[in-house]
Amino acid sequence: MTDNSVIRLHEVKRSFGEKQVLKGVSFEVNKGEIFGLLGPSGAGKTTIINILTGQLSCGGCAEIFGVSCGKIGREVYRRTGAVLDNCGLYERLTCADNLKLHARIHRVDFSRIQEALTQVGLEGCEGKKVKALSKGMKQRLALARAILHSPELLFLDEPTSGLDPATAAEIHLLMNSLRGSGTTIFLTTHNMDEAYRMCDRIALLSEGNIAECGEPAELCRKYCSNSELSIVTNDEQKLSLENTPENAEAIAALIRDSKLKSIHSSEPDLGTVFLRLTGKELDK
């Protein structure tokens, strides 16, 4: 495990009965990055989170902060936060009371509760009972609970699944803010657009193996088999030119003559890359 690594998996395997869900997964997550684990539902993303948080055993090596995930104790849990599929909020309690319980566990001063609620856009909701909140508000409350003790590492298991675009955008803003303050975020998602925009690096999980790992834009360029530029001129002409040195002068002429309205390269999106690597489409 390098000095900059927060998470390390090496040849991690996990089976449930006769079904082998993870067949030898390896990757590292660096300090201060948003790392995305992508794959369709049932691919094993949540299983990996459960291994990393000490809820499941595994074969191979899984470490967090240099500690084996099979030996995680209070010190590691103090440095981590999580928003998982089952958020575990107490429906009959208020927002503030839910956070007070968490604050007692982590020995956090109650003054931090108001700060956390403000961070997730729930200021003024302290006295509201959880059962009266919308799905998006519950998700934000779960985030407030996860960041209440200012963790160094945050696990987010499909945090925007089923949310409206506006609420999802608010959660994305919070994620960027947390990364800016030095928090490492481990994100699982099957939303390729979300992963492309939010993640510094991603790993594509398919049938228990990592099919590819790297920066989103880099992977799209790597698997670009059609090197073509789509051009729109100011008079709305649409041109398709092969991206070659021979066509460089034609493009430069459009720019010099102020005739170029837009130009786009033809690299595939992440969904297309995943399909090319695995032969399967992601969930829509």
C-alpha positions in Angstrom: 0.0 0.0 0.0 1.5 3.3 -1.1 1.7 6.4 1.2 -1.0 8.0 -0.8 -3.4 5.0 -0.7 -6.5 5.0 1.5 -7.9 1.7 0.2 -6.2 -1.3 -1.3 -7.7 -4.4 -2.8 -5.5 -7.2 -4.2 -7.0 -10.4 -5.7 -10.2 -10.1 -3.5 -12.6 -12.9 -3.9 -16.0 -13.6 -2.4 -18.6 -16.2 -2.9 -22.2 -16.7 -1.7 -22.8 -20.4 -1.7 -21.8 -21.7 -5.1 -22.0 -18.3 -6.7 -18.6 -16.5 -7.0 -19.4 -12.8 -6.9 -15.9 -11.4 -6.8 -13.2 -13.4 -8.7 -10.0 -11.5 -8.0 -10.6 -7.7 -7.7 -7.6 -5.4 -7.4 -7.4 -1.6 -7.3 -6.2 1.2 -5.0 -8.0 4.5 -4.0 -5.8 7.5 -3.4 -6.2 10.1 -0.7 -8.4 13.1 -1.6 -9.9 11.7 -4.8 -13.4 10.7 -5.8 -13.1 7.1 -6.9 -16.0 5.5 -8.8 -16.8 1.8 -8.9 -19.1 1.2 -11.8 -21.2 -1.7 -12.9 -24.7 -3.0 -13.3 -26.9 -3.9 -10.4 -25.8 -7.2 -8.9 -22.2 -6.9 -10.2 -20.8 -6.9 -6.7 -20.4 -3.2 -5.9 -22.2 -3.3 -2.6 -20.3 -6.5 -1.7 -17.0 -4.7 -2.1 -18.2 -1.9 0.2 -19.4 -4.4 2.8 -15.9 -6.0 2.7 -14.2 -2.6 3.0 -16.3 -1.7 6.0 -15.7 -5.0 7.8 -19.1 -6.4 7.3 -18.0 -9.3 5.1 -15.0 -11.5 5.0 -13.1 -12.2 1.8 -10.2 -14.0 0.2 -7.2 -12.0 -0.9 -6.1 -8.7 0.6 -8.4 -5.8 1.5 -7.0 -2.9 3.5 -8.3 0.5 4.6 -5.8 3.1 6.1 -3.3 0.2 6.0 -5.4 -2.0 8.3 -6.8 -5.3 7.2 -10.5 -5.0 6.7 -11.0 -8.1 8.8 -9.4 -6.3 11.8 -11.1 -2.9 11.6 -11.6 -1.3 15.0 -12.9 1.9 16.5 -10.0 4.0 15.2 -10.7 3.2 11.6 -14.5 3.6 12.0 -13.8 7.0 13.5 -12.1 8.0 10.3 -14.9 6.8 7.9 -18.5 7.6 7.1 -21.0 5.8 4.9 -24.3 6.3 3.1 -25.4 2.8 2.2 -28.5 1.4 0.5 -30.2 0.9 3.9 -29.7 4.4 5.4 -30.9 3.2 8.9 -32.6 6.5 9.9 -35.1 6.4 12.8 -38.4 7.4 11.2 -40.1 8.5 14.4 -37.3 10.7 15.6 -36.5 14.3 14.4 -33.6 15.1 12.1 -31.7 16.6 15.1 -32.4 13.6 17.3 -31.1 11.2 14.7 -27.9 13.2 14.5 -27.6 13.4 18.3 -27.5 9.6 18.5 -24.7 9.5 16.0 -22.9 12.4 17.7 -22.9 10.4 21.0 -21.4 7.4 19.2 -18.6 9.4 17.8 -18.3 11.8 20.7 -19.0 14.8 18.6 -20.2 18.0 20.2 -23.9 18.7 19.5 -23.0 22.1 18.0 -21.7 20.2 15.0 -25.3 19.1 14.2 -26.5 22.4 12.9 -23.3 22.8 10.8 -23.9 19.4 9.2 -27.6 20.1 8.5 -26.6 23.4 6.9 -24.0 21.6 4.8 -26.6 19.3 3.2 -29.3 22.0 2.8 -31.5 21.0 5.7 -31.3 24.1 7.9 -34.6 24.7 9.5 -35.5 21.0 9.5 -34.1 20.2 12.9 -37.5 19.5 14.5 -39.0 17.6 11.5 -39.6 13.9 12.0 -37.9 11.7 9.4 -41.1 10.0 8.4 -42.3 13.4 7.1 -39.3 14.0 4.8 -39.2 13.3 1.1 -36.8 10.7 -0.3 -34.3 13.4 -1.3 -34.4 15.0 2.1 -33.9 11.6 3.8 -30.8 11.1 1.6 -29.4 14.4 2.5 -30.0 13.6 6.2 -28.2 10.4 5.8 -25.3 12.4 4.3 -25.4 14.8 7.2 -25.1 11.9 9.6 -22.2 10.4 7.6 -20.2 13.6 7.6 -21.1 14.7 11.1 -17.8 13.5 12.6 -15.7 14.9 9.6 -14.5 11.6 8.3 -11.4 11.3 6.1 -13.1 8.6 3.9 -16.7 8.6 2.8 -18.5 5.6 1.2 -21.4 6.5 -1.0 -23.4 3.5 -2.3 -25.5 4.9 -5.3 -26.3 8.1 -3.3 -28.4 9.7 -6.1 -30.3 6.6 -7.2 -34.0 7.4 -7.7 -33.6 11.1 -6.9 -34.8 14.0 -9.1 -32.1 15.9 -11.0 -32.2 18.9 -8.8 -31.6 16.9 -5.6 -28.9 14.8 -7.3 -27.1 18.0 -8.4 -27.1 19.3 -4.8 -25.5 16.0 -3.6 -22.9 16.4 -6.4 -22.1 19.9 -5.2 -21.6 18.6 -1.6 -19.4 15.8 -2.9 -17.2 18.3 -4.7 -17.0 20.5 -1.6 -16.0 17.5 0.6 -13.3 16.5 -1.9 -12.1 20.1 -1.9 -11.7 19.9 1.9 -9.6 16.7 1.6 -12.2 14.0 2.0 -11.7 10.8 0.0 -14.9 9.5 -1.6 -15.6 6.0 -2.7 -18.6 6.1 -4.9 -20.5 3.1 -6.3 -22.9 3.8 -9.2 -24.3 2.5 -12.4 -24.9 6.0 -13.7 -22.1 6.5 -16.2 -22.8 10.3 -16.7 -22.5 10.8 -13.0 -19.3 8.9 -12.9 -17.8 10.8 -15.8 -18.6 14.2 -14.3 -17.7 13.4 -10.7 -14.9 10.9 -10.5 -11.2 11.4 -10.7 -10.8 7.7 -11.5 -13.1 4.8 -12.1 -13.0 1.1 -12.1 -15.4 -0.9 -14.3 -16.7 -4.0 -12.6 -18.1 -6.9 -14.7 -18.8 -10.5 -13.7 -16.6 -10.3 -10.6 -13.6 -8.8 -12.3 -12.3 -5.3 -13.0 -12.5 -4.8 -16.7 -10.7 -1.5 -16.8 -9.5 1.3 -14.4 -8.4 4.9 -15.0 -9.5 8.4 -15.6 -12.9 8.6 -17.3 -11.9 10.8 -20.2 -8.7 8.8 -20.7 -10.7 5.6 -20.9 -13.0 7.1 -23.5 -10.1 8.2 -25.6 -8.4 4.8 -25.2 -11.3 3.0 -26.7 -12.0 5.5 -29.5 -11.9 3.5 -32.7 -13.5 6.1 -34.9 -11.1 9.1 -35.0 -13.5 11.6 -36.5 -14.4 15.3 -35.8 -17.9 16.6 -36.0 -17.9 20.2 -37.1 -20.8 22.8 -37.3 -20.1 26.0 -39.2 -21.7 29.4 -38.5 -24.0 28.9 -41.5 -25.1 25.5 -39.9 -23.2 23.2 -42.3 -22.4 19.9 -40.6 -19.0 18.4 -41.6 -17.4 15.1 -40.6 -13.6 15.1 -41.0 -11.2 12.3 -40.1 -8.8 13.5 -37.3 -5.7 13.5 -39.4 -2.8 15.9 -40.1 -4.0 16.3 -43.6 -7.3 17.8 -42.4 -5.6 20.1 -39.9 -5.3 23.0 -42.4 -9.0 22.8 -43.3 -10.0 23.1 -39.7 -7.4 25.9 -39.1 -8.9 27.8 -42.0 -12.4 27.6 -40.5 -11.0 29.1 -37.3 -9.0 31.8 -39.0 -12.1 32.8 -41.0 -14.3 32.8 -37.9 -16.6 30.2 -39.5 -16.3 27.5 -36.8 -19.4 27.3 -34.6 -18.6 24.0 -32.8 -16.2 21.0 -33.0 -16.5 17.7 -31.2 -14.3 14.6 -31.2 -15.9 11.2 -31.5 -14.6 9.4 -28.4 -17.3 7.1 -26.9 -19.0 7.7 -23.6 -18.4 5.4 -20.6 -21.5 3.3 -21.4 -20.2 2.5 -24.8 -16.8 1.7 -23.4 -18.4 -0.7 -20.8 -20.4 -2.3 -23.6 -17.3 -2.8 -25.7 -15.3 -4.3 -22.8 -18.0 -6.6 -21.4 -20.6 -7.1 -24.2 -23.3 -5.9 -21.7 -25.2 -2.7 -21.3 -25.6 -1.0 -18.0 -29.0 -0.5 -16.3 -30.9 2.4 -17.6 
